[in-house]
Amino acid sequence: MRRGRFITVEGGEGSGKSTQVARLVARLEATGLAVTRTREPGGSPGAEAIRSLVLNGEAERWSPRTEALMMFAARSDHLERTIRPALEAGRWVVCDRFADSSRVYQGVAGGVDPEFIEALDARVVGPDQPDLTLIFDLPIETGLARAIGRGQGETRFESKGLAFHGRLRDGFRAVAEAYPDRCRIIDAEGEPDAVADRVWAAVEPMLP
């Protein structure tokens, strides 16, 4: 059986990732593909338990280094229980956030040594790197207004201030430059239909 393909969707707070992940999954399924939709942190029972610890509470509840360790612990369980079995079964996997979020949130924005994060990635993710990463980009003020406007209250990350979110945006752009073979920057401004078309233009060449 042919192994499935692995797509990750990245970006700052309020960039519209979750909406576009749902649209992308529906469009892929309409072509006849079997698709697993998942997210990070989370995507498996153990990883979802860690998610609640990482996202809730005061902004400084955890140090960036501790966050990185928690994220990779969740990622390990997610890979073992959800992502790898789906790929081996020939399913496509679309994941809302993955390891690039650790590189940016804990690394670039949080100040954790990139070598520390890359060592974790090598041991936890190993060869199971994404085939394609879509990085949603938009002005930080727009993204934060969207995120807070969802009416769900601020998460620890949304409450960290404009300077932190500016580093996030710069960090994701740097990831796109560092991994040009798998990363595509998606302009996340505008109507959802227009963004969905930009996403599909990046994904369609992967179709069998």
ROVEXDREN-155784 format. One record per residue: residue number from 1; residue in three letters; x, y, z of N, C-alpha, C, O in turn. Coordinates in steps of 0.2 Angstrom, whole numbers, always signed. Layout:
<nodes>
<node NUM "Ala" <X Y Z> <X Y Z> <X Y Z> <X Y Z>>
...
</nodes>
This chain:
<nodes>
<node 1 "Met" <+4 -6 +0> <+0 +0 +0> <+4 +6 +0> <+9 +7 +4>>
<node 2 "Arg" <+2 +11 -4> <+6 +17 -5> <+5 +21 +2> <-1 +22 +4>>
<node 3 "Arg" <+11 +24 +5> <+10 +28 +11> <+7 +35 +9> <+7 +37 +4>>
<node 4 "Gly" <+3 +37 +14> <-1 +43 +13> <+4 +49 +13> <+10 +49 +14>>
<node 5 "Arg" <+1 +55 +12> <+5 +61 +12> <+3 +65 +18> <-3 +65 +21>>
<node 6 "Phe" <+8 +69 +20> <+7 +73 +27> <+8 +80 +26> <+13 +83 +23>>
<node 7 "Ile" <+2 +84 +27> <+2 +91 +26> <+1 +95 +33> <-3 +93 +37>>
<node 8 "Thr" <+5 +100 +34> <+4 +103 +41> <+3 +111 +39> <+5 +113 +34>>
<node 9 "Val" <-1 +114 +43> <-3 +121 +43> <-1 +125 +49> <-2 +123 +54>>
<node 10 "Glu" <+3 +130 +47> <+6 +134 +53> <+4 +141 +52> <+1 +143 +47>>
<node 11 "Gly" <+6 +145 +57> <+4 +152 +57> <+3 +155 +64> <+3 +151 +69>>
<node 12 "Gly" <+3 +161 +65> <+2 +165 +71> <-5 +164 +73> <-10 +161 +70>>
<node 13 "Glu" <-7 +167 +79> <-14 +167 +82> <-19 +171 +77> <-17 +176 +75>>
<node 14 "Gly" <-24 +168 +76> <-30 +171 +72> <-29 +171 +65> <-32 +175 +62>>
<node 15 "Ser" <-24 +167 +63> <-23 +167 +55> <-28 +163 +51> <-27 +163 +45>>
<node 16 "Gly" <-32 +160 +54> <-38 +156 +50> <-36 +149 +49> <-39 +146 +44>>
<node 17 "Lys" <-31 +147 +52> <-29 +140 +50> <-34 +135 +51> <-35 +131 +46>>
<node 18 "Ser" <-38 +135 +57> <-43 +130 +58> <-48 +130 +53> <-51 +124 +50>>
<node 19 "Thr" <-51 +135 +51> <-56 +136 +46> <-53 +133 +39> <-57 +129 +36>>
<node 20 "Gln" <-47 +135 +37> <-45 +132 +31> <-43 +125 +31> <-43 +122 +26>>
<node 21 "Val" <-41 +122 +37> <-39 +115 +37> <-46 +111 +36> <-46 +106 +32>>
<node 22 "Ala" <-51 +114 +39> <-58 +110 +37> <-60 +110 +30> <-62 +105 +27>>
<node 23 "Arg" <-59 +116 +27> <-60 +117 +20> <-56 +112 +16> <-58 +109 +11>>
<node 24 "Leu" <-49 +112 +17> <-45 +108 +14> <-46 +101 +14> <-46 +97 +9>>
<node 25 "Val" <-48 +98 +20> <-49 +91 +21> <-56 +89 +17> <-56 +84 +14>>
<node 26 "Ala" <-61 +94 +17> <-67 +92 +13> <-65 +92 +6> <-68 +88 +2>>
<node 27 "Arg" <-61 +96 +3> <-59 +97 -4> <-55 +90 -6> <-56 +88 -11>>
<node 28 "Leu" <-50 +88 -1> <-46 +82 -3> <-51 +76 -3> <-50 +72 -7>>
<node 29 "Glu" <-56 +76 +2> <-60 +70 +2> <-65 +70 -4> <-67 +64 -6>>
<node 30 "Ala" <-66 +76 -7> <-70 +76 -13> <-67 +73 -19> <-70 +71 -24>>
<node 31 "Thr" <-60 +73 -19> <-56 +70 -24> <-56 +62 -23> <-53 +59 -28>>
<node 32 "Gly" <-59 +59 -18> <-59 +52 -16> <-53 +50 -12> <-52 +44 -11>>
<node 33 "Leu" <-49 +55 -9> <-44 +53 -4> <-47 +51 +3> <-52 +55 +5>>
<node 34 "Ala" <-44 +47 +7> <-45 +46 +14> <-41 +51 +18> <-35 +51 +17>>
<node 35 "Val" <-44 +55 +22> <-40 +60 +25> <-41 +60 +33> <-47 +59 +35>>
<node 36 "Thr" <-36 +61 +36> <-36 +61 +44> <-35 +69 +45> <-29 +71 +44>>
<node 37 "Arg" <-40 +72 +49> <-39 +79 +51> <-36 +78 +58> <-40 +75 +63>>
<node 38 "Thr" <-31 +82 +60> <-29 +82 +67> <-26 +89 +69> <-26 +93 +65>>
<node 39 "Arg" <-23 +89 +75> <-21 +96 +77> <-15 +95 +83> <-14 +89 +85>>
<node 40 "Glu" <-11 +100 +84> <-6 +100 +89> <-7 +107 +93> <-8 +112 +90>>
<node 41 "Pro" <-5 +107 +99> <-4 +101 +103> <-11 +97 +104> <-16 +100 +105>>
<node 42 "Gly" <-11 +90 +104> <-17 +86 +104> <-16 +81 +98> <-11 +79 +96>>
<node 43 "Gly" <-22 +79 +96> <-23 +74 +91> <-23 +66 +93> <-24 +62 +89>>
<node 44 "Ser" <-22 +65 +100> <-22 +59 +103> <-24 +60 +110> <-23 +65 +113>>
<node 45 "Pro" <-27 +55 +114> <-29 +56 +120> <-24 +59 +125> <-25 +64 +129>>
<node 46 "Gly" <-18 +56 +125> <-12 +58 +129> <-10 +65 +127> <-9 +70 +132>>
<node 47 "Ala" <-10 +67 +121> <-8 +73 +118> <-13 +79 +120> <-11 +84 +122>>
<node 48 "Glu" <-19 +77 +120> <-25 +82 +122> <-24 +84 +129> <-26 +89 +131>>
<node 49 "Ala" <-22 +79 +133> <-21 +80 +140> <-16 +85 +142> <-16 +90 +146>>
<node 50 "Ile" <-10 +84 +138> <-5 +89 +138> <-7 +96 +135> <-5 +101 +138>>
<node 51 "Arg" <-11 +96 +130> <-13 +102 +127> <-17 +107 +133> <-15 +113 +133>>
<node 52 "Ser" <-21 +104 +137> <-24 +108 +142> <-19 +111 +147> <-21 +116 +149>>
<node 53 "Leu" <-14 +108 +148> <-9 +110 +153> <-5 +116 +149> <-4 +121 +153>>
<node 54 "Val" <-4 +115 +143> <+1 +120 +140> <-3 +127 +138> <+0 +132 +139>>
<node 55 "Leu" <-9 +126 +136> <-13 +132 +133> <-16 +136 +139> <-18 +142 +138>>
<node 56 "Asn" <-18 +133 +145> <-21 +137 +150> <-17 +139 +155> <-12 +137 +157>>
<node 57 "Gly" <-20 +144 +159> <-16 +147 +164> <-12 +154 +162> <-14 +157 +157>>
<node 58 "Glu" <-8 +156 +167> <-5 +163 +166> <+0 +162 +161> <+3 +157 +159>>
<node 59 "Ala" <+2 +168 +157> <+6 +168 +152> <+13 +165 +154> <+16 +161 +150>>
<node 60 "Glu" <+16 +166 +160> <+22 +164 +162> <+22 +157 +166> <+26 +156 +170>>
<node 61 "Arg" <+16 +154 +165> <+16 +147 +169> <+21 +142 +168> <+24 +139 +173>>
<node 62 "Trp" <+23 +142 +162> <+29 +137 +160> <+34 +141 +157> <+33 +146 +153>>
<node 63 "Ser" <+40 +139 +158> <+46 +142 +154> <+46 +140 +147> <+43 +134 +145>>
<node 64 "Pro" <+49 +143 +142> <+49 +141 +135> <+52 +134 +134> <+50 +130 +130>>
<node 65 "Arg" <+57 +133 +138> <+61 +126 +138> <+56 +121 +140> <+56 +115 +137>>
<node 66 "Thr" <+52 +122 +146> <+48 +117 +148> <+42 +116 +143> <+40 +110 +142>>
<node 67 "Glu" <+40 +122 +140> <+35 +121 +135> <+37 +117 +129> <+33 +112 +127>>
<node 68 "Ala" <+43 +118 +127> <+46 +114 +121> <+46 +106 +123> <+44 +102 +119>>
<node 69 "Leu" <+48 +105 +129> <+48 +98 +131> <+41 +95 +131> <+40 +89 +129>>
<node 70 "Met" <+36 +99 +134> <+29 +96 +134> <+26 +96 +127> <+23 +91 +126>>
<node 71 "Met" <+28 +100 +123> <+25 +100 +116> <+28 +93 +112> <+24 +90 +109>>
<node 72 "Phe" <+34 +92 +113> <+37 +86 +110> <+35 +80 +113> <+34 +74 +110>>
<node 73 "Ala" <+33 +80 +120> <+30 +74 +123> <+23 +73 +120> <+22 +67 +118>>
<node 74 "Ala" <+19 +78 +119> <+13 +77 +116> <+14 +75 +109> <+10 +71 +106>>
<node 75 "Arg" <+19 +78 +105> <+20 +76 +98> <+22 +69 +97> <+20 +65 +93>>
<node 76 "Ser" <+26 +66 +102> <+28 +59 +102> <+22 +54 +102> <+21 +50 +98>>
<node 77 "Asp" <+17 +56 +107> <+11 +52 +107> <+6 +53 +101> <+4 +48 +99>>
<node 78 "His" <+6 +59 +99> <+2 +60 +93> <+5 +56 +87> <+1 +53 +83>>
<node 79 "Leu" <+11 +56 +86> <+14 +52 +80> <+13 +45 +81> <+11 +42 +76>>
<node 80 "Glu" <+14 +42 +87> <+13 +35 +88> <+6 +33 +87> <+5 +27 +84>>
<node 81 "Arg" <+1 +37 +89> <-6 +34 +90> <-10 +36 +84> <-15 +33 +83>>
<node 82 "Thr" <-8 +42 +81> <-13 +45 +76> <-9 +45 +69> <-11 +43 +64>>
<node 83 "Ile" <-4 +49 +69> <-1 +51 +62> <+2 +45 +59> <+0 +44 +53>>
<node 84 "Arg" <+7 +42 +62> <+10 +36 +58> <+5 +31 +56> <+6 +28 +51>>
<node 85 "Pro" <+1 +29 +61> <-4 +23 +58> <-8 +26 +52> <-9 +22 +48>>
<node 86 "Ala" <-10 +32 +52> <-14 +34 +46> <-10 +34 +40> <-12 +32 +35>>
<node 87 "Leu" <-4 +37 +40> <+0 +37 +34> <+2 +30 +32> <+2 +29 +26>>
<node 88 "Glu" <+3 +25 +36> <+5 +19 +34> <-1 +15 +31> <-1 +11 +27>>
<node 89 "Ala" <-7 +17 +33> <-13 +15 +30> <-15 +18 +24> <-20 +16 +21>>
<node 90 "Gly" <-11 +23 +21> <-12 +26 +15> <-16 +32 +15> <-18 +35 +10>>
<node 91 "Arg" <-18 +34 +21> <-22 +40 +22> <-18 +47 +22> <-12 +46 +24>>
<node 92 "Trp" <-21 +52 +19> <-18 +58 +20> <-19 +61 +27> <-24 +60 +29>>
<node 93 "Val" <-14 +65 +29> <-15 +68 +36> <-14 +76 +35> <-9 +78 +32>>
<node 94 "Val" <-19 +79 +38> <-19 +87 +38> <-19 +89 +45> <-24 +87 +49>>
<node 95 "Cys" <-13 +92 +47> <-12 +93 +54> <-12 +101 +55> <-8 +104 +52>>
<node 96 "Asp" <-16 +104 +60> <-16 +111 +62> <-11 +111 +67> <-12 +110 +73>>
<node 97 "Arg" <-5 +114 +65> <+1 +115 +69> <+5 +108 +69> <+2 +103 +70>>
<node 98 "Phe" <+12 +109 +69> <+16 +103 +70> <+23 +106 +73> <+23 +111 +76>>
<node 99 "Ala" <+28 +103 +71> <+35 +105 +74> <+37 +112 +72> <+41 +114 +76>>
<node 100 "Asp" <+35 +115 +67> <+37 +121 +66> <+35 +126 +71> <+38 +131 +72>>
<node 101 "Ser" <+29 +125 +74> <+27 +129 +79> <+31 +129 +85> <+32 +134 +89>>
<node 102 "Ser" <+34 +123 +87> <+39 +123 +92> <+46 +127 +90> <+48 +130 +94>>
<node 103 "Arg" <+48 +126 +84> <+53 +130 +81> <+52 +138 +82> <+57 +142 +84>>
<node 104 "Val" <+46 +140 +81> <+44 +147 +81> <+42 +149 +88> <+45 +154 +91>>
<node 105 "Tyr" <+37 +146 +91> <+35 +148 +98> <+40 +148 +103> <+41 +153 +107>>
<node 106 "Gln" <+43 +142 +104> <+48 +141 +109> <+55 +143 +107> <+59 +145 +112>>
<node 107 "Gly" <+56 +142 +101> <+63 +144 +99> <+64 +151 +97> <+67 +155 +101>>
<node 108 "Val" <+61 +154 +92> <+62 +161 +89> <+59 +165 +94> <+62 +170 +97>>
<node 109 "Ala" <+53 +164 +96> <+49 +169 +101> <+51 +168 +108> <+51 +173 +112>>
<node 110 "Gly" <+52 +162 +110> <+54 +160 +117> <+61 +160 +119> <+62 +160 +125>>
<node 111 "Gly" <+65 +160 +114> <+72 +160 +116> <+76 +154 +117> <+81 +154 +120>>
<node 112 "Val" <+72 +148 +116> <+75 +142 +117> <+81 +140 +112> <+79 +142 +106>>
<node 113 "Asp" <+86 +137 +113> <+92 +136 +109> <+89 +132 +103> <+86 +126 +104>>
<node 114 "Pro" <+90 +134 +97> <+87 +130 +91> <+90 +123 +91> <+87 +119 +88>>
<node 115 "Glu" <+97 +122 +93> <+100 +116 +93> <+96 +111 +97> <+95 +105 +96>>
<node 116 "Phe" <+93 +114 +103> <+90 +109 +108> <+83 +107 +104> <+81 +101 +105>>
<node 117 "Ile" <+80 +112 +101> <+73 +110 +97> <+75 +105 +92> <+71 +100 +91>>
<node 118 "Glu" <+80 +106 +88> <+82 +102 +82> <+83 +95 +85> <+82 +90 +81>>
<node 119 "Ala" <+87 +94 +91> <+89 +88 +93> <+82 +84 +95> <+82 +78 +94>>
<node 120 "Leu" <+77 +87 +98> <+71 +84 +100> <+67 +82 +94> <+65 +77 +93>>
<node 121 "Asp" <+67 +86 +89> <+64 +85 +82> <+67 +79 +79> <+63 +74 +77>>
<node 122 "Ala" <+74 +78 +79> <+77 +72 +76> <+75 +66 +80> <+74 +61 +76>>
<node 123 "Arg" <+74 +66 +86> <+73 +60 +90> <+65 +58 +90> <+63 +52 +90>>
<node 124 "Val" <+61 +63 +90> <+54 +62 +90> <+51 +61 +84> <+47 +57 +82>>
<node 125 "Val" <+52 +66 +79> <+49 +66 +72> <+53 +62 +68> <+50 +58 +64>>
<node 126 "Gly" <+59 +62 +68> <+64 +58 +64> <+62 +59 +56> <+62 +65 +54>>
<node 127 "Pro" <+61 +54 +53> <+60 +54 +46> <+53 +56 +44> <+51 +57 +38>>
<node 128 "Asp" <+48 +56 +49> <+41 +58 +47> <+40 +65 +47> <+35 +68 +50>>
<node 129 "Gln" <+44 +69 +43> <+43 +76 +42> <+37 +77 +37> <+36 +73 +33>>
<node 130 "Pro" <+34 +83 +37> <+29 +84 +33> <+31 +84 +25> <+37 +86 +24>>
<node 131 "Asp" <+26 +82 +21> <+28 +83 +14> <+27 +90 +11> <+30 +92 +7>>
<node 132 "Leu" <+22 +94 +15> <+20 +101 +13> <+18 +104 +19> <+14 +102 +23>>
<node 133 "Thr" <+21 +110 +20> <+19 +115 +26> <+16 +121 +23> <+20 +125 +19>>
<node 134 "Leu" <+10 +123 +25> <+7 +129 +23> <+8 +134 +29> <+5 +133 +34>>
<node 135 "Ile" <+11 +140 +27> <+12 +145 +33> <+8 +151 +31> <+9 +154 +27>>
<node 136 "Phe" <+3 +151 +36> <-2 +157 +35> <+1 +163 +38> <+3 +163 +43>>
<node 137 "Asp" <+1 +168 +34> <+4 +175 +35> <-1 +181 +35> <-5 +181 +30>>
<node 138 "Leu" <-1 +185 +40> <-5 +191 +40> <-3 +195 +46> <+1 +193 +50>>
<node 139 "Pro" <-5 +202 +45> <-2 +207 +51> <-4 +204 +57> <-10 +202 +58>>
<node 140 "Ile" <+0 +205 +62> <-1 +203 +69> <-7 +206 +72> <-11 +202 +76>>
<node 141 "Glu" <-8 +212 +71> <-14 +215 +74> <-21 +212 +71> <-26 +211 +75>>
<node 142 "Thr" <-21 +211 +65> <-27 +207 +62> <-28 +201 +65> <-33 +199 +67>>
<node 143 "Gly" <-22 +197 +66> <-23 +190 +69> <-25 +190 +76> <-30 +186 +78>>
<node 144 "Leu" <-22 +194 +80> <-24 +195 +87> <-32 +197 +88> <-35 +194 +92>>
<node 145 "Ala" <-34 +202 +84> <-41 +204 +84> <-46 +198 +82> <-51 +198 +85>>
<node 146 "Arg" <-44 +194 +77> <-48 +189 +75> <-48 +184 +81> <-53 +181 +83>>
<node 147 "Ala" <-42 +182 +84> <-42 +177 +89> <-46 +179 +95> <-50 +175 +98>>
<node 148 "Ile" <-45 +185 +97> <-49 +187 +103> <-56 +188 +102> <-61 +187 +106>>
<node 149 "Gly" <-58 +190 +95> <-65 +190 +93> <-69 +184 +93> <-75 +184 +92>>
<node 150 "Arg" <-65 +178 +94> <-68 +172 +94> <-73 +171 +100> <-77 +166 +100>>
<node 151 "Gly" <-71 +175 +105> <-76 +175 +111> <-74 +169 +116> <-78 +167 +120>>
<node 152 "Gln" <-68 +166 +115> <-66 +160 +119> <-61 +162 +124> <-59 +158 +128>>
<node 153 "Gly" <-60 +168 +125> <-55 +171 +130> <-48 +170 +127> <-47 +166 +123>>
<node 154 "Glu" <-43 +173 +130> <-36 +173 +128> <-33 +166 +130> <-34 +165 +136>>
<node 155 "Thr" <-29 +163 +126> <-25 +158 +128> <-19 +161 +131> <-18 +167 +131>>
<node 156 "Arg" <-14 +157 +134> <-8 +159 +137> <-4 +163 +131> <-1 +168 +132>>
<node 157 "Phe" <-4 +160 +125> <+0 +163 +120> <-3 +169 +117> <+1 +174 +115>>
<node 158 "Glu" <-10 +170 +116> <-13 +176 +114> <-11 +182 +119> <-11 +187 +116>>
<node 159 "Ser" <-10 +180 +125> <-9 +186 +130> <-2 +188 +131> <-1 +192 +135>>
<node 160 "Lys" <+2 +186 +127> <+9 +187 +128> <+12 +194 +125> <+18 +196 +125>>
<node 161 "Gly" <+7 +198 +121> <+9 +204 +119> <+12 +205 +112> <+13 +200 +109>>
<node 162 "Leu" <+11 +211 +109> <+13 +212 +102> <+20 +210 +100> <+21 +207 +95>>
<node 163 "Ala" <+25 +212 +105> <+32 +210 +103> <+33 +203 +102> <+36 +200 +97>>
<node 164 "Phe" <+30 +198 +106> <+30 +191 +106> <+27 +189 +99> <+30 +185 +95>>
<node 165 "His" <+21 +192 +97> <+18 +190 +91> <+22 +192 +85> <+21 +189 +79>>
<node 166 "Gly" <+25 +198 +85> <+29 +200 +80> <+35 +195 +79> <+37 +194 +73>>
<node 167 "Arg" <+38 +193 +84> <+43 +188 +83> <+40 +181 +80> <+44 +178 +76>>
<node 168 "Leu" <+34 +180 +82> <+31 +174 +79> <+31 +174 +71> <+33 +170 +67>>
<node 169 "Arg" <+28 +180 +69> <+28 +181 +62> <+34 +181 +58> <+35 +177 +53>>
<node 170 "Asp" <+39 +184 +61> <+46 +184 +58> <+49 +177 +58> <+52 +175 +54>>
<node 171 "Gly" <+47 +173 +64> <+50 +166 +64> <+47 +162 +59> <+50 +158 +56>>
<node 172 "Phe" <+40 +162 +58> <+37 +158 +53> <+40 +159 +46> <+41 +155 +42>>
<node 173 "Arg" <+41 +166 +44> <+44 +168 +38> <+51 +165 +37> <+53 +162 +32>>
<node 174 "Ala" <+55 +165 +43> <+62 +162 +43> <+61 +154 +42> <+66 +152 +38>>
<node 175 "Val" <+56 +151 +45> <+56 +144 +43> <+54 +142 +36> <+57 +138 +33>>
<node 176 "Ala" <+50 +147 +33> <+49 +146 +26> <+55 +146 +21> <+56 +143 +17>>
<node 177 "Glu" <+60 +151 +24> <+66 +152 +20> <+71 +146 +21> <+74 +144 +17>>
<node 178 "Ala" <+70 +143 +27> <+75 +138 +29> <+73 +131 +26> <+77 +127 +25>>
<node 179 "Tyr" <+67 +130 +25> <+64 +124 +22> <+60 +125 +15> <+54 +124 +15>>
<node 180 "Pro" <+63 +128 +10> <+59 +130 +4> <+56 +124 +0> <+51 +125 -3>>
<node 181 "Asp" <+59 +118 +1> <+56 +113 -3> <+49 +111 +0> <+45 +108 -4>>
<node 182 "Arg" <+48 +112 +6> <+42 +109 +9> <+37 +115 +11> <+31 +114 +12>>
<node 183 "Cys" <+39 +121 +12> <+35 +126 +14> <+33 +131 +9> <+36 +133 +4>>
<node 184 "Arg" <+26 +133 +10> <+23 +138 +5> <+20 +143 +10> <+16 +141 +14>>
<node 185 "Ile" <+21 +150 +9> <+18 +155 +12> <+11 +156 +9> <+11 +158 +3>>
<node 186 "Ile" <+6 +157 +13> <-1 +158 +11> <-3 +165 +14> <-3 +166 +20>>
<node 187 "Asp" <-5 +169 +9> <-8 +176 +11> <-14 +174 +14> <-19 +172 +11>>
<node 188 "Ala" <-15 +176 +21> <-21 +174 +25> <-26 +180 +25> <-31 +179 +29>>
<node 189 "Glu" <-24 +185 +22> <-29 +191 +22> <-34 +190 +17> <-33 +186 +12>>
<node 190 "Gly" <-40 +193 +18> <-46 +192 +13> <-51 +187 +15> <-51 +185 +20>>
<node 191 "Glu" <-56 +186 +10> <-61 +182 +11> <-59 +175 +12> <-54 +173 +8>>
<node 192 "Pro" <-62 +171 +16> <-61 +164 +16> <-60 +160 +10> <-56 +156 +9>>
<node 193 "Asp" <-65 +162 +5> <-65 +158 -1> <-58 +160 -5> <-55 +155 -8>>
<node 194 "Ala" <-56 +166 -5> <-50 +168 -8> <-44 +164 -5> <-39 +162 -9>>
<node 195 "Val" <-44 +164 +2> <-38 +160 +5> <-38 +153 +3> <-33 +150 +2>>
<node 196 "Ala" <-44 +150 +3> <-45 +143 +1> <-42 +141 -6> <-39 +136 -7>>
<node 197 "Asp" <-43 +146 -10> <-41 +145 -17> <-33 +145 -17> <-30 +141 -21>>
<node 198 "Arg" <-30 +150 -13> <-23 +150 -12> <-20 +143 -9> <-15 +141 -12>>
<node 199 "Val" <-24 +141 -4> <-22 +134 -1> <-22 +129 -7> <-17 +125 -7>>
<node 200 "Trp" <-27 +128 -10> <-28 +123 -15> <-23 +123 -21> <-20 +118 -23>>
<node 201 "Ala" <-21 +129 -23> <-16 +130 -28> <-9 +127 -25> <-5 +125 -29>>
<node 202 "Ala" <-8 +128 -19> <-2 +125 -16> <-2 +117 -15> <+3 +114 -16>>
<node 203 "Val" <-8 +115 -14> <-9 +107 -13> <-10 +103 -19> <-8 +98 -19>>
<node 204 "Glu" <-14 +106 -24> <-16 +102 -30> <-10 +99 -33> <-11 +93 -35>>
<node 205 "Pro" <-4 +102 -34> <+1 +98 -37> <+3 +91 -34> <+6 +87 -37>>
<node 206 "Met" <+1 +90 -27> <+3 +84 -24> <-2 +78 -26> <+0 +73 -24>>
<node 207 "Leu" <-7 +80 -29> <-13 +75 -30> <-10 +69 -34> <-6 +71 -39>>
<node 208 "Pro" <-12 +63 -33> <-10 +58 -37> <-13 +58 -44> <-12 +54 -48>>
</nodes>
